[in-house]
Amino acid sequence: MIQDVALGSGLVTGHWYGQKFHIPFAQPMDNPRAGLLLRSPGSKRTLALVLINWGDIWFPLSDAGLELLACTRALREGRSFWLAQSGFSKKPWPLAVFQLTRFGASLTQSRVKSIYGEVASRRARDDKKTAQVWVK
């Protein structure tokens, strides 16, 4: 399991699903491919950064990369997407399910720093805005 504690308590990792009913009964055995950095962990509805994993490090998705992921393409088409949170083998699957509902305002690197922290800001592109999504 990929752990990236540098991003803090708002980091959620797991697997993407186009429909909630597609979430399997058993946790996938591969490493998480989906990541979110929640603005307000524990809130029923919050903004979040969509994260891309590269070399076991999570990076915020920029507006330039919105066509890379099925989840962001779905949001552009007006459809929701789900992240099923992975855990360690002794925990139930999924730990939580997050529904991505729509895009929020894109952020400059300095706004990423003030909202999501120094590490997220350093990993965000400085030449493109960073995408945010609404999650519930």
C-alpha positions as CSV (number, residue, x, y, z in Angstrom):
1,M,0.0,0.0,0.0
2,I,1.4,3.4,-0.9
3,Q,1.5,5.7,2.0
4,D,2.5,9.4,1.6
5,V,2.3,10.9,5.0
6,A,3.9,14.1,3.9
7,L,0.5,15.3,2.5
8,G,-1.2,15.0,5.9
9,S,-4.5,13.7,7.3
10,G,-6.6,14.8,4.3
11,L,-5.0,12.1,2.1
12,V,-7.4,9.4,0.9
13,T,-6.2,6.7,-1.4
14,G,-8.1,3.8,-3.1
15,H,-9.6,2.9,-6.4
16,W,-11.8,4.7,-8.9
17,Y,-15.2,3.5,-10.0
18,G,-17.6,4.9,-12.5
19,Q,-20.7,3.7,-10.7
20,K,-21.1,3.0,-7.0
21,F,-22.5,-0.4,-7.7
22,H,-19.3,-1.3,-9.5
23,I,-17.4,-1.3,-6.2
24,P,-16.4,-5.0,-5.7
25,F,-17.1,-6.9,-2.5
26,A,-13.4,-7.7,-2.0
27,Q,-10.6,-5.1,-1.8
28,P,-8.4,-5.0,-5.0
29,M,-5.0,-6.5,-4.3
30,D,-3.1,-3.9,-6.3
31,N,-1.8,-0.6,-5.0
32,P,-4.2,2.3,-4.9
33,R,-4.6,4.2,-8.1
34,A,-6.9,6.9,-6.9
35,G,-6.1,9.7,-4.6
36,L,-7.8,12.8,-3.0
37,L,-6.5,15.4,-0.7
38,L,-9.5,16.6,1.3
39,R,-9.7,20.2,2.2
40,S,-11.8,19.4,5.3
41,P,-11.4,15.8,6.4
42,G,-14.4,14.5,8.2
43,S,-16.9,16.9,6.5
44,K,-19.9,15.5,4.7
45,R,-19.2,17.7,1.8
46,T,-15.8,19.3,1.0
47,L,-13.5,20.4,-1.8
48,A,-10.5,18.2,-2.6
49,L,-7.5,17.9,-4.9
50,V,-7.5,14.9,-7.3
51,L,-4.1,13.2,-7.0
52,I,-2.0,11.4,-9.5
53,N,0.5,8.8,-8.3
54,W,3.9,8.9,-9.8
55,G,6.7,6.8,-8.4
56,D,4.8,6.2,-5.1
57,I,4.4,10.0,-4.6
58,W,1.0,11.7,-5.0
59,F,0.8,14.9,-7.1
60,P,-2.1,17.3,-7.5
61,L,-3.8,17.1,-10.9
62,S,-3.6,20.4,-12.9
63,D,-6.2,21.8,-15.2
64,A,-3.9,20.7,-18.1
65,G,-4.4,17.0,-17.1
66,L,-8.1,16.8,-16.8
67,E,-8.4,14.5,-19.8
68,L,-6.0,12.0,-18.3
69,L,-8.4,10.4,-15.8
70,A,-11.7,8.7,-16.3
71,C,-13.0,10.5,-13.1
72,T,-12.3,14.0,-14.4
73,R,-13.6,13.2,-17.9
74,A,-16.8,12.0,-16.2
75,L,-17.2,15.2,-14.2
76,R,-16.7,17.2,-17.4
77,E,-19.6,15.2,-18.9
78,G,-21.8,16.0,-15.9
79,R,-21.5,12.5,-14.3
80,S,-20.3,11.6,-10.8
81,F,-17.4,9.2,-10.0
82,W,-16.5,7.3,-6.9
83,L,-13.4,6.6,-4.9
84,A,-13.5,3.5,-2.6
85,Q,-10.9,4.0,0.1
86,S,-8.4,1.2,0.6
87,G,-7.1,0.1,3.9
88,F,-4.8,-2.5,5.3
89,S,-6.0,-6.1,5.1
90,K,-7.4,-6.3,8.6
91,K,-9.8,-3.4,8.0
92,P,-13.1,-3.6,6.3
93,W,-13.4,-2.8,2.6
94,P,-14.1,-0.1,1.7
95,L,-13.1,2.1,4.6
96,A,-15.2,4.9,3.0
97,V,-16.7,5.8,-0.3
98,F,-16.3,9.3,-1.7
99,Q,-18.5,10.7,-4.5
100,L,-17.0,13.3,-6.8
101,T,-19.8,15.5,-8.0
102,R,-18.5,18.5,-9.9
103,F,-15.5,20.7,-10.3
104,G,-14.7,23.5,-7.9
105,A,-12.6,26.6,-8.6
106,S,-9.1,25.9,-9.9
107,L,-6.2,27.2,-7.7
108,T,-2.9,28.9,-8.3
109,Q,0.1,27.3,-6.6
110,S,0.0,30.0,-3.9
111,R,-3.6,29.2,-3.1
112,V,-2.9,25.5,-3.0
113,K,-0.2,26.3,-0.3
114,S,-2.6,28.4,1.8
115,I,-5.4,25.8,1.6
116,Y,-3.8,22.4,1.3
117,G,-0.3,23.1,2.7
118,E,3.4,23.4,1.7
119,V,3.9,19.8,0.4
120,A,0.8,19.9,-1.9
121,S,2.0,23.3,-3.2
122,R,5.5,22.1,-4.0
123,R,4.1,19.1,-5.9
124,A,1.6,21.3,-7.8
125,R,2.5,22.7,-11.2
126,D,3.6,26.3,-11.1
127,D,2.7,27.0,-14.8
128,K,-1.0,25.7,-14.6
129,K,-3.8,26.0,-12.1
130,T,-4.6,23.0,-9.9
131,A,-8.0,21.4,-10.3
132,Q,-10.4,21.0,-7.3
133,V,-13.5,18.8,-7.1
134,W,-16.5,18.7,-4.8
135,V,-16.7,15.5,-2.8
136,K,-19.4,14.1,-0.6
